[in-house]
Amino acid sequence: MNTDERIDALAQNLHLLGSIQRDFENKVDQFQTQVLQFQTEVRQSFRVLTELHRDNEKRMGQVMDAITRLANIAANHEERLDRLEGQ
């Protein structure tokens, strides 16, 4: 292999390496874009879940209040029945 052939082979290798590098950079850019989109989706999902949790906590408080009121009503009825039976 003479000098010109070696230079030509090196030039081809450099061209090939440049092409591979560009493809790699494009794939990295695409991956970064996908990661950013995923992060955005995760943040949105987290906000929705936080809001749903807050709503569920509020509803649970309302349910607990209703149960307490029902328990008081049941206790009052039981006392009334006991008094009526005692008369």
N, C-alpha and C positions, 0 to 999 in steps of 0.2 A: 504494500500500500504506500503510495507516494504521498508527499506533503499535501498536494492539492486534494487528494482523496480524503486524507485525514481531516483537513480543514472543512471539506464538504460534509463529512460524517459528523464532525463536531457541530457544524451549523444546523444540521438536521436534528441532532440531539437537543440542541438549545431551543430550536423551534418547537420540538415535541414537549420539552420541559415547560416552556412558556405556555403552551396550550393546556397542559395538565394543571399548571398553576392557576390559570384563568378559570378552568372548570372547578377547581377546588375552591377558589374565592367565591365563585357564583353559588356553589353549594353551601358554603358558610353563610353567605348573605341570606340565602333562602331559609336556612336553619334559624338564623337570628330573627328573621321576620316571623317565622312560625313560633318561636319562643316568646316574642313580644305579644303576638296574638293570644297565645295560651295564657300568658300572665294577665292580660286584659280580661280574658274570659274568667280566669280564676278569681280576680278581684271583684268582678261583677257578681259571680256566684257567691262569693263570701259576703258581699253586701246584702244580697237577697236572703241568704241563710241567716245573717244577723238580724235582719228585719223580721223574718219568720219566727226566729227564736224569741225576739222581743214580743211579738204578737202572741205567741204561745204562752209566754210567761204571764202576760196580762190576762189571757183567757183562763189560765190555771188559777190565778188569783180570784177571778170571778167565780169559777167552779167551787173553789174552796169556801168562798163567802156563801154561795148558795147552799152548799152542804151544811155549813154551820147554821144557817137560818132554818133549814129543814130539820136539823137535829134539835134545835130549840123548839120548833113547832111540835115535833114528835114528843119531846119531854113535857111541854105544856099540855098536850092532849092526854098524855099518860097520867099526869097529875090530876087533870079534870076528871078523867075516868075513875081514878082511885077515889076521888072525893065523892063522885056520884054513887059509886058502889058502896062507899062507907055510910051513906045516908040512909 
